[in-house]
Amino acid sequence: MTIAVSQLTIDCADPHALARWWREVLGWEYVWPPADDDDEIAIDPPGGGATGWLFIRVPDEKVVKNRLHVDVRPADGSDQATELERLLSLGATRVDIGQQDVPWHVLADPEGNEFCLLRRTPEQAAAALAEELAAATPS
């Protein structure tokens, strides 16, 4: 038997604003309707399928690069450039953490938490993996 990940917890100054922002980015839902005085706000993907996120109010500010970050992909039927514009219009900012010339974009959410926007959609990533596996399998 293995343990199960319950949720990813994100420390933040304003759990309402940050949960609302990520809900918009990911298209997720609140686990429970947030009350104005809640210091914890949870969001999950519709229908499950991924680990939910819990935003918790903390008094300290973020001061260094994240040790853990999220990678997101453009939705199937979209592309990286379209998704980049959408994320920037929602308030994401570009971040330079020394990544140099890479095929993904490093961004930050409204509280400065870094995340990466990858190049391939899930469908494109699955097709590329299938090609790599086929090429590595002896005939």
Buried (B, 14 or more C-beta within 10 A) or exposed (E): EEEEEEEEEBBBBBBBBBBBBBBEBBEBEEBEEBEEEBEBBBBBBEEEEEEBBBBBBEEEEBEEEBEEBBEBBBBEEEEBEEBBEBBBEEEBEEBEEEEEEEEBBBBBBBBBBBBBBBBBBEEBBEEEEEEEEEEEEEE
